[in-house]
Amino acid sequence: MPRNTREAATEGEAVPSFDLTGQPWLPVLLHGGIAKELSLTEVFEQAEDIRRLPGDLPTQEFALVRLLLAVLYDALEGGPATREDWEELWQAGPEGFPARQVAAYLSRHRQRFDLLHPERPFFQTAGLHTAKDEIFALDRIVADVPNNDRFLTMRAHGAQKLSFAEAARWVVHAHAFDVSGIKSGAVGDPRVKAGKVYPQGVGSAGMLGGVLAEGDTLRETLLLNLIPREDDDLLRHDEEDLPVWRRPQPPGAAPAAQRDAVPCGPRGLYTWPARRLRLHHDGEQAQGVVLAYGDPLPYRDMHGSEPMTGWRRSEMQEKKLRRSPVYLPRTHDPSRTAWRGLASLLTGYPPEAVHRAGKEAAPGIAPRILEWLGRMAEESEVLGRDHVIRARLLGCSYGTQQSVIADVVDDSLSLSVVLLSHHETALREAAVRAVQLAESAVWLLGNLAAGLAEAAGADQVTPRAEARERGFGELDGPFRQWLATLASGVDAAERLENWRRATHELVLALGLELVASSSEAAWEGRVLPTAKGGTYWLNSASVELGFRNELRRRVLAPEDGQPPGQAGKDPAPERFEEPSP
């Protein structure tokens, strides 16, 4: 039988087919640095040899791993029942990984994984069409082709054709991260008005600050994110939970009935049909697509169902709904490196949020996947308290009313699982405090740059921003190295003291460099008025003296628990503002 074809059930004629269980379409990076494409079955069979799945975009990798997790959960009939069952899978190594069980599962459901199936195309809606039978360019699902902006893409003329392998990846990505905005209305969708459907929100993972626990192999990564059914307080498991390919065919373009509007567990959640789409092809390549809205996913208060993101309290939603607390996903800020948000990963909220929120409810919730690994660090000897994982941060930042992808976040932190344990408070507090010290030091470095500019009578905004950007850049490597030293049995106070001194030394050197390179006008200085009606002389020397004193006071001997920029009458720095929901 020719590739990409299958026998028709009636007359034996060849019809187009692309079987995702047997055809290579998933991009993998092997440990030897070799990149290739594998089928669904091969990915599970070679999971120990695969380092990761480097998608066309980082967010595509997040969506594909969630797809693999849904397959694994369903093949294991909901996943491991208890932690002991999970430990057996982990301890068994590559030989005990259930690749054969997954292969048998994929074989049973093979027809549901046919990208071109005439009645049940994978992750698509057969017969989907608009009133005018329009077929649109593949740009609508290819996220690396910005609308009306061809200058920063490899596809200068748009995505005119795609191989079936690449098209399959973008289909999965569209359900997870497609933009919002006005879309063409498909026939049968009750939301259509004048041929259009007005914004219904981004894809199922679009509002998440995605957090993926990565191991050294794909096998480890899948198992690290496979929460047992026993821990249902962290991840809801329901007997009715099914992946999209085992659910009844979506009702055309119409959204699901109210009873099916919320996922029942990880299998449904990770394959949520947030869009209705249909590829058009010539039997050899995909040539166009019809893309419409599918089932909206309610993000609010899903912290018991969605484990791969942090959560924050929303005062706006609490006022609107007149109840408290209300939690929304905590999205990633593209301008901040992963380690600056470490507190949110370990405790669920930045330290300064405690004062704002009061004690009636937690101001935030850590990603449940990390919380589960913290439990395993406390209670299981199999994983080991000093087992190192990479907390991979992945997500989209949308612009213009969520109608375009403005930026993609991809960062990671290597840390010992002991830091995720609620019992190791000294280590966790040291890690969080170290970030605060770095923030304080860089905040003061920005103030120094602004003060030098003010002494010269120049604009202060740009020098302040550039100094802070450089400060965080210079601290990035040292902090990651320091964080890797936090393991069970170490003296947390001693390690924190080491970080105090290292931060002070590095930022002081950067500050003195700024002073040395300041302009002649800054060295000469100028007279400025004080708030009480007097005057004072501001020049490079006086700015440097103030910087030295504050850096010594706030970094080498700061007040306990004092967030950066909060001592005395200093205004709260803008870096602590949470992104709007």
ABEGO torsion letter per residue (X at the ends): XBBGBBBBAAAGBBBBBBBAAABBABBBBBAAGBBBBBBAAAAAAAAAABABBBBABAAAAAAAAAAAAAAAAAAAGGEBABAAAAAAAAAAEAAABAAAAAAAAAAAAAAAABAABAABBBGBBBGBBBAAGBBBBAAAABAABBBGBAAABABAAEBABBBAAAAAAAAAAAAAABBBEBBBBBBGBAABBGGBBBBAEBBAAAABBBBBBBBABAAAAAAAABBBAABAAABBBBAABBBAAABBBBBEABBBBAAAABBAEAAAAAABBABBBBBBBAGABBABBBBBBBBBBBABGAAAABAABBBBBBAAAAAAAGBOBBBBBBBBBAABBAAAAAAAAAAGBBAAAAAAAEAABBABBBBAAAAAAAAAAAABAAAEAABBBBBBBBEBBBBGGGABBABBBBBBBBBBAAAABAABAAAAAAAAAAAAAAAAAAAAAAAAAAAAAAAAGBBAAAAAAAAAAAAAAAAAAAAAAAAAABBBGBBAAAAAAAAAAAAAAAAAAAAAAAAAABBAAAAAEBBBBBAAGBBBBBBAAAAAAAAAAAAAAAAABBBBGBBBGABEABBBBAAABBBBX
